[in-house]
Amino acid sequence: MLLLLSWSCVLVLAPAVLGLAPVVSRGVRFFGSRRPVRVWNDESAPIWDGDPLTVVVWNMQFGAGIRQHFFYDGGLAVSTPKDEVLETTTAIGEALAGAEADIVLLQEVDRRSRRTAYVDEFERLSSILEGCGLSCRSSASYWRVPYVPHPKHDHLGRIGMHLATFSRFQIESATRWQLPLLRESRIRRLFNLRRAALDLELRRTPRVEKPLSIVNTHLSAFSRGDGTLERQVGAIREKILDPKGDAPWFLAGDFNCISPYEDPNNLGEEADLYPKDKTDVQPLYDRYNAAFSSPDVLLPTYKPFRAARPDRTIDHAFASSDVVYDNVTMLDTGGRFLSDHQPLRLALRFPGAVASP
Ligand SMILES: *[C@@H]1O[C@H](CO)[C@@H](O)[C@H](O)[C@H]1NC(C)=O
């Protein structure tokens, strides 16, 4: 999502901005590049013993539903009425509950944002998912601003948007990694998204030799070839994945990049959103074990506002070389589109997790 701040807004709101700045900049320093985040663990949940895992990955478009045409997609809508937020979030929770998942990776989970009627979607989803055994969880914000003076006609106001990971198995630890920011002025950075990755390590039984990491991320949208996506992908490789050495990992989320198998020229007027020569996610495809290992198994995940069905793949999944994908499908949402993204469901196996006797 693009956030364009108008300078007139900033000037009008200067006193408010100055008042907020210490809060925000304290956050900025505190984030650094990595910090531990809170884990809600259920001590009665099972401990991972190298079991196969079914993972669902979904950008839930902050529970706003697809009825309205939002300003960042060329429309006017900024906020969603409370009943619609509750209805959409509940429907998303129910679709997830029917997925028989062990792990759920969500992007764009609003927590008490003005645009979604101050509903804490993480809390709501937590209570639904607890009912089907996904009782361990963690969330990390990547847009948390007390007041966003944009767009002009209806300010976003308070924003809290998170990555959220739910697990059937106990969690050992969770880390929020700060990813490189868009190249823009300090003042815009105060109000804009701070893209991140939520890196969670599962607790493991003594039989499991190496820790398994599950990484959830959402990279910058509409950076239009300014190098931000390239730097974010580089940071994921160099700071997060490669230091894991030969321990297994799984990474998935919304990369806002099409797959190496798609041609942006086929996307009509949206062709300009993506680099022409090579997708920014190419280094991950080159280097790691991609769920979409060939054009034959590629699944379209993103449905633009005007399209009847998903027409491109901007959600991706990667794993270390020892992880096996048994089944990669779209999760059935009963024919309804509950977000501009469709959920991916991946069945993973870890043959090397437990040493053979
Ligand atoms: C893959 O998963 C889907 C459900 O998402 C199921 O219908 C299908 O039978 C599975 N395929 C295999 C080969 O297990």
The ligand as a MOL file (V3000), in Angstrom:
LIG
                    3D

  0  0  0     0  0            999 V3000
M  V30 BEGIN CTAB
M  V30 COUNTS 14 14 0 0 0
M  V30 BEGIN ATOM
M  V30 1 C -3.9660 -31.6050 -1.3690 0
M  V30 2 O -4.7790 -30.8770 -0.4680 0
M  V30 3 C -6.1220 -30.7060 -0.8740 0
M  V30 4 C -6.8120 -29.8720 0.1750 0
M  V30 5 O -6.2460 -28.6070 0.2670 0
M  V30 6 C -6.7860 -32.0560 -1.0410 0
M  V30 7 O -8.0850 -31.8780 -1.5410 0
M  V30 8 C -5.9780 -32.9170 -1.9970 0
M  V30 9 O -6.5270 -34.1980 -2.0380 0
M  V30 10 C -4.5260 -32.9930 -1.5490 0
M  V30 11 N -3.7420 -33.7090 -2.5350 0
M  V30 12 C -2.8650 -34.6360 -2.2020 0
M  V30 13 C -2.1070 -35.2570 -3.3280 0
M  V30 14 O -2.6750 -34.9860 -1.0610 0
M  V30 END ATOM
M  V30 BEGIN BOND
M  V30 1 1 1 2
M  V30 2 1 1 10
M  V30 3 1 2 3
M  V30 4 1 3 4
M  V30 5 1 3 6
M  V30 6 1 4 5
M  V30 7 1 6 7
M  V30 8 1 6 8
M  V30 9 1 8 9
M  V30 10 1 8 10
M  V30 11 1 10 11
M  V30 12 1 11 12
M  V30 13 1 12 13
M  V30 14 2 12 14
M  V30 END BOND
M  V30 END CTAB
M  END
